[in-house]
Amino acid sequence: MIDAMNPKTRWMLFSTLLIVMQTGFGLQALEAAEVTAQRLNAAAKEPQNWLTYGGTYSAWRYSPLDQINKSNLKRLVPVWTFQTGKVDGGFSVTPLVADGVMYITSPSNRVFALDAVTGKELWHYYYAVPKEFGLIYGPWNRGVALAHGLVFMGTIDNSLVALDSKTGAEVWKVNIENMQQCGCNITGAPLVVKDKVIVGVTGGDSDHRGYLNAFDAKTGKRAWRFWTIPGPGEKGHETWSGDSWKHGGGSTWMTGSYDPDLNLVYWGVGNPAADFYGESRKGANLYTDSVVALDADTGELKWYYQEIPHDVWDWDAAYEIVLLDLPVKGVMRKLLVNPNKGGYTWVLDRTNGKFIHAWPMAENINWIKGIDAEGNLLGRNEPEVGKPTLICPSIGGGRSWNHAAYSPKTGMFYQTGIEWCQTLTVQKEDPKTGQTYFGGVFELKKPPSGEAGGHFDAYDPITGKKHWTYKSKYPLLASALATGGDLVFTGDPEGYFFALDAKTGQKLWSFNTGSGHRGSPITYSLSGRQYIAVPVGWGSAVAGLFPQIWPETEAFPGGCTLFVFALSE
């Protein structure tokens, strides 16, 4: 065929092949197109890529790719690895893949672009970490967002940066608020919606007033801000006594979701501050522990639902928000599912915020006795000031921030649960600028019934009916990935990356990566071959609590290595 070509065509083909060999790119990468708003809206139609933090705006963490399945899973092997060179804080990232290029972050705001077939580094960007950094929220980072030829990352000192997606060069940077004054930073991945990049903030355990910001993606100019703690004259301000609103917490530290049809951005809001001492902030404390629905263009609040009014246990509604269209009592509804740190999962109508149901994902829960059909909390167990009180779950939560997955093939919602408790002693505390603001101390304890540890479960997302459970000696702190091959992938603290049968929960495959799992696996496909990528690296604040109950975990290895698997050829 080549001999039949004319000399000019032959030379053009030879030149192209030479460029491919010299750069290490595959043909797929050379054909990379810009990630546009239209592509993000239709990300589900590109299963070969992983374009957003949750896989799509609906945050299912599901891929229909099925080349890797139960029939050939035993052939799954590592095909390349990449070490980031930074190990402190744990490897919490969700990798993104667009047209053959993978983008990852590691602790301390290092960004890498890699050839998704070979693991070859294409470029890297190292953010200048401030020397005075010392926040409790740590140096970890959960990932980037892609759009408009740019890569967006929130930083350790509460800035937002935009990098050229082809070169890694810094295009713009904006400091949102002084890190030392606010006691806050950004650890969550941004979310790009149309021409805006939306990013949250930590600070829920600090003397800080929370917010959510949207910036023009091309210039970095702020487009809107939503205050999660309403000020004077704003609706909800009356739910804060005195000046407590100035110090109220309400962080937006994870990543939200977006419904293009409704043009609504959904974001979860964290706990009020002080975490445990509520006497100085009497009232419901809006919009903490709430799901808020905002107009994507203006940031205007369209509706909210507060899961836990006047939280005095340090629970959060800040975890992922999964968008589902499913029947409720025979009527198709637009729903959202929001796991809460307190051990319950809430189901709401995402058009108006109406309560549908709430169901438990942990077995040891005693801060309330239950939740009624209207969404009211029953039998609140509020600790008294100065009196040690056993509270279940512990400050680490009935589940950590690691994401659930939903499979439309099985109709099941897959997530972890943690069985641990704490002795909580509430103390009066006054806010101090830029410092932590807990209002109490705690000590982890084993639960009064059953064994301490973790489990990974499959639920009906609306009713909470449990279909199966996989038990673990230690809490599971890695996100889940569901695939069209009827598999669910996740990892454990001992270093095992494993796959379960999505229908039965049977463990089908595992691989010891040498370090505990804290991040989020993804899958993608190039040139007809399916890959599964998983960040490996133990760490973070919750992992640091483990030795209080499991002393042997103090010796668990860290490290930050990206493993990529495929079927052996």
Beta strands, then each sheet from edge to edge (+ up, - down):
strand 1: 62-63
strand 2: 76-83
strand 3: 96-98
strand 4: 101-106
strand 5: 110-115
strand 6: 121-126
strand 7: 145-147
strand 8: 150-154
strand 9: 159-164
strand 10: 170-175
strand 11: 191-193
strand 12: 196-199
strand 13: 208-209
strand 14: 211-216
strand 15: 222-227
strand 16: 248-249
strand 17: 257-259
strand 18: 264-268
strand 19: 290-295
strand 20: 301-306
strand 21: 322-328
strand 22: 331-339
strand 23: 344-349
strand 24: 355-360
strand 25: 370-371
strand 26: 377-378
strand 27: 389-391
strand 28: 405-407
strand 29: 412-419
strand 30: 421-426
strand 31: 440-445
strand 32: 453-459
strand 33: 466-472
strand 34: 481-483
strand 35: 487-491
strand 36: 496-501
strand 37: 507-512
strand 38: 522-526
strand 39: 529-536
strand 40: 561-567
sheet 1: 1+ 34+ 35- 36+ 37-
sheet 2: 2+ 40- 39+ 38-
sheet 3: 3+ 4- 5+ 6-
sheet 4: 7+ 8- 9+ 10-
sheet 5: 11+ 12- 14+ 15-
sheet 6: 13+ 16+
sheet 7: 17+ 18- 19+ 20-
sheet 8: 21+ 22- 23+ 24-
sheet 9: 25+ 26-
sheet 10: 27+ 30- 31+
sheet 11: 28+ 29- 32+ 33-
end
